[in-house]
Amino acid sequence: MQIAIEKLTKTYHGKTVLSLDSLRLESGKIHGILGPNGSGKTTLMKSVAGLLAPTSGVITYNGLPGDETVLKKLTYASHTPYLFSMSVYDNIAYPLKIRKYGKAAAAPIVEGLLREFKIEEIAKQNAKKLSGGESQKTALARSLSFSPDTLLLDEPTANIDPQSLKIIEAALIKRNREAGLTVIIITHNPSQAYRICDSLSFMDSGRLLFNGSVKAFKASKNPVIRDFITLN
């Protein structure tokens, strides 16, 4: 899904926290959004997901406005995933259930995701009692269960173990390369962005300082970007 943003602003209590002139995120790519805390990354992501109404500006999806039909084709997962107080299996199956999949049709999808994310052994556990890495893998498996067109991820690998990080990154690359899944991922980790992203955007103080290739980002002479890369 191609996402185009024009003249997008968001203001809270008289303070503008987001001000983007133009940003185009191409379909079938993995896009990384980087920047320091408070730079507007999450505000942008929630606006794209339809969870936050912008103060002004336009977001289009394959050239269409973000109505309910369009927004149902994308899914958003935050760095503190909300999991239902039910089993890991039932959490992953939930998006299929609300889309009227029968148990027989849902089972191979859920079981495949349990294996892929190496969480078969905790399938019957209550998802509210999982570790950080287990929670993130369960949340991502749930997000992928109904094969969305676009996946919006807000720091999905923050503070998790290296093995879980590897599994999550592999799942994203696989869906992108094999199914053309568009992924937009917020990350504080430039190394992760270099590993998996096709293009990068860098935000600071609610504004877009960079949008382009990984190679061009690495070569940027912008002092804010250079400091971010050095410190992270």
Residue pairs with C-beta under 8 A, 6 or more apart in sequence:
1 27
1 61
1 62
1 73
1 74
1 149
1 150
1 182
2 24
2 25
2 26
2 27
2 61
2 62
2 63
2 182
3 24
3 25
3 48
3 59
3 60
3 61
3 150
3 182
3 184
4 23
4 24
4 25
4 59
4 60
4 63
5 20
5 22
5 23
5 24
5 25
5 44
5 48
5 57
5 58
5 59
6 21
6 22
6 57
6 58
7 20
7 21
7 22
7 56
7 57
7 58
8 18
8 19
8 20
8 23
8 44
8 47
8 54
8 56
8 57
8 58
8 59
9 16
9 18
9 19
9 20
9 54
9 55
9 56
9 57
10 16
10 17
10 18
10 40
10 43
10 47
10 52
10 54
10 55
10 206
11 17
11 55
16 55
16 206
17 40
17 43
17 206
18 40
18 43
18 44
18 47
18 54
18 206
19 206
19 207
20 44
20 57
20 207
20 208
21 208
23 201
23 208
23 211
25 31
25 182
25 184
25 199
26 182
26 199
27 62
27 180
27 182
28 176
28 180
28 181
28 182
29 176
29 182
29 183
29 198
29 199
30 172
30 173
30 176
30 182
30 183
30 185
30 196
30 197
30 198
30 199
31 182
31 183
31 184
31 185
31 197
31 198
31 199
31 200
31 201
32 185
32 186
32 187
32 192
32 193
32 196
32 197
32 199
32 200
32 201
33 41
33 44
33 45
33 184
33 185
33 186
33 187
33 200
33 201
33 202
33 203
34 41
34 186
34 187
34 188
34 190
34 193
34 200
34 201
34 202
34 203
34 228
35 41
35 202
35 203
35 204
35 209
35 228
36 204
36 228
38 205
39 203
39 204
39 205
39 206
40 203
40 205
40 206
40 207
41 154
41 186
41 203
42 78
42 154
42 186
43 52
43 206
44 203
45 76
45 152
45 154
45 184
45 186
46 52
46 76
47 53
47 54
47 59
48 59
48 74
48 152
48 184
49 71
49 74
49 76
49 152
50 66
50 71
51 76
58 65
59 66
60 66
61 70
61 71
61 73
61 74
61 150
62 70
64 70
73 148
73 149
73 150
74 148
74 149
74 150
74 151
74 152
75 95
75 143
75 146
75 148
75 150
75 151
75 152
76 152
76 153
76 154
77 139
77 140
77 143
77 151
77 152
77 153
77 154
77 156
78 154
78 155
79 154
79 155
79 156
79 158
81 135
81 136
81 138
81 139
82 139
83 91
83 127
83 128
83 130
83 135
83 138
83 139
83 142
84 90
84 91
84 94
84 127
85 126
85 127
85 128
86 94
86 126
86 127
87 123
87 124
87 125
87 126
87 127
88 114
88 119
88 122
88 123
88 124
88 125
88 127
88 130
88 134
88 138
89 110
89 114
89 123
89 124
91 127
91 138
91 139
91 142
92 110
92 113
92 114
92 138
92 141
92 142
92 145
93 101
93 106
93 110
93 145
94 142
95 142
95 143
95 145
95 146
96 105
96 106
96 109
96 110
96 145
96 146
97 106
99 146
101 109
109 145
110 145
113 141
113 144
113 145
114 120
114 123
114 141
116 141
116 167
116 171
117 137
117 138
117 140
117 141
117 167
117 168
117 171
118 137
118 167
119 134
119 137
119 138
119 141
122 130
122 134
127 135
127 138
130 138
132 159
132 160
133 160
133 161
133 163
133 164
134 164
136 156
136 157
136 160
136 164
136 168
137 164
137 167
137 168
139 156
140 153
140 156
140 168
140 171
143 151
144 151
144 171
144 175
147 179
148 181
149 181
149 182
150 181
150 182
150 183
150 184
151 172
151 175
151 181
151 182
151 183
151 184
152 184
153 172
153 183
153 184
153 185
153 186
154 186
155 186
155 187
155 188
156 168
156 185
157 164
157 165
157 168
157 169
157 187
157 189
157 192
158 188
160 168
165 192
169 192
169 195
169 196
172 181
172 183
172 185
172 196
173 196
175 181
175 183
176 182
176 183
185 193
185 196
185 197
187 193
188 232
189 232
190 228
190 229
190 232
193 200
193 214
193 217
194 214
194 218
197 214
198 213
198 214
199 211
199 212
199 213
199 214
200 210
200 211
200 212
200 213
200 214
200 217
201 208
201 210
201 211
202 208
202 209
202 210
202 211
202 217
202 220
202 222
202 224
202 225
202 228
203 209
204 224
209 222
209 224
209 225
210 216
210 217
210 220
210 222
210 225
217 225
218 229
220 226
